[in-house]
Amino acid sequence: MNCRVVVEAAVPVYDVETPDEAVRIAISKTGEMLNPDLNYVEINMGERACPHCGEELEPAFIAADESLVALELEMTVFNVEREEHASRIARKEIGQRLENIPLDVVEIEELESEEETEQETSDTDQDDETTDGDGTTTDSDHSSSGDLAQTESSEDDEVLPEFEELIDE
């Protein structure tokens, strides 16, 4: 099973005047700590809300030119047994690089594996019917396997150049 895990981090930032500046610095600081080992972790602004009224707040809290910024770090964990296992792996991997920064798991979403997705795609392709120009319906079973093979080869063509670009960098 593969899972997408979102972890909230409270990142301290010093000598800032505005929430926007604090968020930019926090994202940069977090990116430096995670890269190059965890360059696959996505860094986003966190969402905060007032506990009493539910009003949405800025992701950065500023006091005396110091700020605490809420960031969401998202990563995909592969081949786990259950969601708790994915949570532990994400917290360990991210926590090792972000020393003295508190982490809290916000969301765990189970992802469909590629095999399940391909199976569902082939099932729906076999069940589809198309209408010809004269109004007659024909079954698309015969063309679906050719379309699927063509789609897979075009996906492979797209993936390889990106991979080569990453190697060049």
N, C-alpha and C positions, 0 to 999 in steps of 0.2 A: 504494500500500500504506500502511496506517496501522499504527502500532506504539505499544504502551504501554511506556514506559521507566521503570525504577526506578533512581534514583541514590542512593547512600549518601553522606551528608555527616557530617563530624566537626565538630560545633559546640562551640566553647569557651564555658563559662559560668563566671562568677566569683562569689565570696561565696555559696556554697551549702553546705548541711549534709547533705542526703539525696539519694539518686538520684531520687526522685520529684520533688522540688523542681527539680533540675537539668533533668529532662526537660521539665517544664512551662515553665520559663524558656527552654529551647532552642527549643521549639516556638513560643512567643510571639515570640522574637527572630527566628527564621527567617521566620515569617509576616509580621512587620513589614518585613523586607528584601524579600520577594517581592511583597507587595501594594503598590499595586493592579495593577501591570503583569502579574504572573503569578498572579492569584487562582485560576486553574484547576489549579495544582499542589497535589496532596494531600500533606500532611505527616503521617508516621506514625513511631512509635518504631522504631528499628532493632533487628535481632536480632544478638546477639553470642554466641559460643561459645568455650569454652576450646580452644586449639589442641592441647593434649595429650590431654585426656580427653573433649572434646566436650560437656562440661556447659554448659547454658545460663546466660549471665551477664546482669546488669542492662545496659540500654543506656547507662548513664552510669558513667564511671570517675571517682572523686573522690580527690583528693590535695591536702592543704593548702588546703581550702575552695575549690578550683578543680576544674572538671569538664570532661571531654570527652564529649560526648553523641553517640551514633550515631543519626542520623535517616534515614529513607527518604523521598525526595521522588519522587512519581510523577506523570508527565504523559503525555498522548497526543500523538504527533507525527503529522501528517497528510501524505499525498502524498509519501512518501519512496521512494527507489529500492530501498534495501536496509537491513538492520538497522544496519549501521555508520553509514550516513547519519543514521538516527534517533538513534543514540547521540551523534553529534557535535552535532546540533541541540539535544538536551536538555541536554548538558553546557554548551554555549555560552549558551543562554537562562538556565539556572539560575545558572551560574558568573558571569555578568555582574552579577547582583544580590547574590550571596554572595561578596563579596571576601574573600580570604585564608582561605577555608574549603575544605579539600580535598574533592574529589568523586570517586566511583568508580562506574561503571555496574555494577549488580548483576544486572539482569534486563532482557531485551528480549523482548517478546511481540508477535507479529504478530496484529493484530485483523482479523476478517472485516469487509469493507465492508458497508454497508447493502444494496447491490445483491445481493451474494452471499447475504446472510441472507434477503432477500425471495425470491430464486430458490429457495433450499432450502425455505423455508416453502411456497411455491406447489407445489413438487414433492411434498412430503409430504402436503399437503392433497389433491392430486389422487389420490394412491395410497391414501388412507384409505378404509375401508369402515365403515359403521355398521350396527348391528343394531337392527331395529324391535322393538316390544314382542311381536310374534307370532313372533319368532325368525328372520325373513327378513333377509337382508343386502341393503343398498342402497348404491349408490355415492354418495359425497358430492361428486362433481365439480361438480354444479350449484350447490350451496350455498357452495362454497369461495370463489368469486370475490366473492360478496356479503359473506361474512364478512370477507374480506381488506379490502374497501373500507370496511366498517364499522369495523374495527380501525384502519385508517389515519386515518380521520376522528376517532375518539376519541383517538388519540395526538396528533393536531394540536391538539385542544381542550385537552389536558393541558399541552402544551408552551407554548402562548401565554401563559397566565396567569403561569407562572413567569418568562418572559421580561419580561413587563410589570412584575412585582414587582422584578426586577433593575434595570430602568430607573428605577423610582420611587426606589430607594435611592440 
